[in-house]
Amino acid sequence: MKSSLNVEPLTGVLGARLPGIDLKSDLDKELLASLRATICEFEVVIIPDQILTPKQQVEFSHLLGPYSPVPFVKPIDEHAEVIKVVKENTEPEAFNFGGVWHSDFSFLPIPPAFTILYAIDVPSIGGDTVWASNTAAYSHLDSKTQTLLNGMSGIHSASASYSPDQQDLHSQLSNMTIETSEKAKATQEHPLICKHPETGKPSLFFNPTYVRGLKGPELKTEEEENLMKWLNQWTTGIQFTFRHKWSPGDLVIWDNRSTQHIALNDYKGARRELNRTTASDSVPPSPY
Ligand code: SIN
């Protein structure tokens, strides 16, 4: 049993590596509380050298929060709470799951607090994941822009990703089953500047995939499109990012309340397989 975490920060903005821990045996109550605080502080943590069955991954996820609903993506047969993110080496190059900037399922009334992704088979070159800190994207704004954005909300929807007109795209994935639906067109409003429920820090709760519109007392329709484009560029700026090269056995946990991410699609002819679980938040996003 370990008594403390070994935390190695990976950039000056977000990301930390936590080596020398076995998630199956080392987590007593104190270490779990410390792990949770470390995830919230660093926003993405890499825990290398794990050996986890789907059931063991679910047991670990439950320590961070109850199962968070997974719409549209069919879980694996072995466990109803696990989805497999997999791209076979024979699949067309053009599309990969998660290959656009997003925060997981931000269109839900209560989006998942954490995603837990466990690497099984990864390309020797390529297939990295990149995260951007929405906390840094907010704190680096000038105060005038912070004030302008503070009263606004984002209109989140899965319409551009999981509507029936996207089915052909998803059907290219030979080993993942994604069932698009008219339900994807539903919308969910969340504050644009949110207060993190655990750290109290403000973050710019924006991602270009699921935020399909903005609402604000002073926002004119003709300004909305430009502001969306600007938010897309600003929040994904390289200065707010951290990039991870996967090794088998890596378990990565990220905080969806303060980050967005993208899975890079640069491994033509190679295979990539990871198991994913999500842990629920207990409260909906709230304004700062
Ligand atoms: C995801 O968006 O959940 C998948 C990320 C990845 O495959 O790296």
Residues whose N, C-alpha, C, O or C-beta is under 5 A from the ligand:
A	BS01	SIN	V85 F97 G98 T129 A263
